[in-house]
Amino acid sequence: MLLSQNRLQAAADRRAELDLHINLLAERESTLILTKLARLEAHLGIEAPAAETAATVELTRRIDAATVLDELEHRP
């Protein structure tokens, strides 16, 4: 019974790690798209409202995957 629980937990851990990696990749892709869109707006001379500009700056901030993993590992 304990071996079965250990296997189930190991599989759940692998799925959670895979989910995290997929989410980090999606985050990176979204950031890249937003960055390119902001550059395109600037190139075309389109001025975004201040609230959008502030949101774009925050959303295009680079997130270090190692930092995210460290924070997750140190949570209770």
Secondary structure, 3 states (H helix, E strand, C coil): CHHHHHHHHHHHHHHHHHHHHHHHHHHHHHHHHHHHHHHHHHHHCCCCCHHHHHHHHHHCCCCCHHHHHHHHHCCC
